[in-house]
Amino acid sequence: MTHALDPAALRGLRLFAGLDEPALADVAAGAQTRRVARGSRVFAQGDPADACHALIDGRIKIVQTGPDGQQIVVRFIGPGEMFGTVPMFTGGGYPGDAVAMADCVALLWPAPAMTALMLRHPRIGLNALGIVGGRLQEIQNRLREVSTERVERRIAHALLRLVRQAGRRIEGGVEIAFPLSRQDVAEMTGTTLHTVSRILSGWEGQGIIESGRLQVTIRKPSALLAIAEDLPQAEEDGGS
């Protein structure tokens, strides 16, 4: 069902950056709103990629399952981000499950509607290329990390990416504003839950991070960056 959407809701979406008010109204007119309960899937791995999605509220993770049943977390999606867009243009299926980590509000545009919007507003296509390029660079960086870096550096890089994506400054550090389990971190970095637990517990003992149930706070960002970049660690005040 198509719902009336305020075009202002689209202003934070990179795919529609630079569009004027009439163009945003045109985009909003073709959007469908969907509410997704925590733990439910927006789409499943292998489903036909027949729509472009955007997250307005909530948190989503993209999880890919291999033939052996092993899972990896491909990406976390926060409010204002597009997802499931690239497969729509390749003619294949979705490469992973999009799982709601909290109650979510998402938008979607069926493939024919998005194609028509791109023809009417070429800026959308240019923005899409920028998004795809950024995602490709991130994937290349993660592949290099898995292939060449020791596990401590991979985990540090993963946490720093999440800080850049969803970091929230709080007293005494930076909180990652995602429900994040140690299993999620293991799946992001190509290692085991045991290894992640050992490393994160060690960092907690050093005061670099603080973790609770599905929550991670970086107490010493410079120390974490030093681990990620293999630099000597300097003394750091926890609030810096």
N, C-alpha and C positions, 0 to 999 in steps of 0.2 A: 504494500500500500504506500502511495506517495503522500508525504505530509508537507504542509506549507512550512518553509524554512526561512528564517530571517537571514538575508544575505550577510549580515554582520557576523554571523557564526563562521563564515568562511575566511575571514580576514587573517586568521592565524595560520592558515594552511599554505604551505610553501607552493603547492601545485597551482594555486590561484593568485600568487603574489603578482602585483603590478596590474591587475585587472581593474577597470573602472567600475563605477556603480552599476551601470546597465549590464555589463558583462557578468558581474557577480550575481545580479538578479537572475540572469539567464541560467547560470550554473545552479543557483539555489532552486530554481523551478524544476530542474530535472533530478534533484536529490531525493533519495528515500531514506527515512530515519528508521533505525533498528535498535532496540534495546536488547542487550545480551546479559544474561545472569552470570555471576561469577562461576567459573568452572565449565561454562558452556563454550562451544566452538562457534566462531563466526563462519569459518569454512574449514574443510578437512583436506588433508594431503591427498592429492590425486583428483579432487573435484574439478570439474571444468572451470577454468578461470574466466568467468563471464561477467565480472563486475570489478569496478575500482572502489576501494574502501578508504574511509577517513575516520579517525577516532576523534570524537568531540570530548568525551569524558570517560575516565576509567584507565585501565592498564591492560595491555594484551601482550602475550609472548607468542612468537612464531617458533614452533617446534617441529623438527624434521626427524623422521624415524627411518633408519636404514633397513635393508633386507634382513639383517641379523637381529632386529628389534632394538638396537641401541639408538638412543635419542641424543640430539644436540639442540641447544637453543640457538636459533639463527639470529634472532633480534628481539629486543623489547620495544614495544610501541607505546608512546605516551600521547596525551592530548595534543592535537594539532598536527599529527603525523599521518601520512598516507601509508597504506599497506595493501598487499595483494595486487599492486598496480602493474608491475613489470610482467608477470605471467599473462595478464590480459592481452598484451600485445604480441606475445610469442606463440599464441595458439595452443599452448599446452595446459596442463593442470596446475593447481597450486602446489608448490614444492614442499609445503608443510602445513601443520594444523595451526590455526590462529585461535588461541585459547584465552578466554577472559580471565584475568587475574583478580578482577574486581567487577562489580556491576558496571556495565559500560553503555554508553550511547555512541553509536556509530552511524555514519552516513555511507550510502553506496550509490553508485551510478552504473547502470547496466552498460556493457561494452558498447552497444550501438549508440547510446546517449552520449557517452564520453567521447567517442570518435567524432560525433557530430559537433560537440562543443569545441573540440580541438580544431576542427575545420573552420568554425566560426570565429574562434579566438586563438590564433596561433601561439600566443604567449603561453598558453597552457602546455602546448607541446614542448616549447623551449624550457619551461620549468621542469617538465617531466624528465628531459634529458639531464638537467642538472641533478635531479634527485637520483636518477639511475647511476650517474657517474659517481656521486658520493657513496652510494651503497656498494658499488663495485670496488672503489678504493678501500672501503672498510673491510670487505671480504678478502681482498688481496693482503691487507695488513694482517688479518687474523690467520690466513693461511701461512704467511711468512712466520708469524709468531709460533704457530704449532710446529712448523718444520724446523725452526732454528733456535728457539729460545727455551731456556729451562722453565719449569712449570711456575716457579715463583714470579718470574717476569710476566708470564702469560696472565696469571691471575691479577697481578697489579695493573696490567694494561686493561683488562676487562673491567675492573672496578673504576678505573679512571675514565673509560668510555661512558660508563653509566653516570658518573659524576657530571661529565660534560652534557649528557643527554637529559638527566633528571636530578641534578644535584640541587639541594636546598640548604642554604646557609642557616645553621642553627648555632646556639651558644656552644662554643667548644669544638666546632668542626663543621663538616658538610654531610648531610644525610642524603642517601640515595632514596629518592621518593618512589620506589618500587617495592612491592612485596618480593623479597629476594631470598631464596633458600640456598643453602650450601650445595644442594643437588643442582640447582640452576647454574651456579658458578662452575661446577664440574662439567656440566653439559656445554657451557659456553667455551670452555678452555681445553676440552679434549683430555680430561684427566678423570681421576676417580674421586668419589665422595670422601673416601678416607684421606687422600692426599690434600684435598681442599680443606677439610676439617683440621688436619694437622697444621697446615700453613696459616690459616686464619686464626687458629688458637694461639700460635706463636706470635702473630702480629698483635693480637689482643694483649698478650703478655708484655709486649714492648710499648703498648699504648698507641699503636699506629691506627688501629681500627677498634670499633666496638660493635658487636653484633648481638642481636636478640632474635626473637622469633620472627622470621621473614623481614628483618630489618638490618641494614648495615650503615654505620656512620663512620666516616673517615675523620679521625682525630688529628692525624699528622699528615696532611696532604703532601708536603714536601718529602717526607720519608717514603711514602708510597711511590711518588714519582721517581725517587732515587732508585728504588727497587726495580721499577719498570724500565728505567734507562740504564741500569747497571752502573750507577754512580755511587761514590762514597756518601754515606749518610751523615748528615750534620745534625747536631742537637736542634730540636724545634719545640717551640711552645705549642701545646695542644690546640690553642685557639687560633694559631696563625694560618 
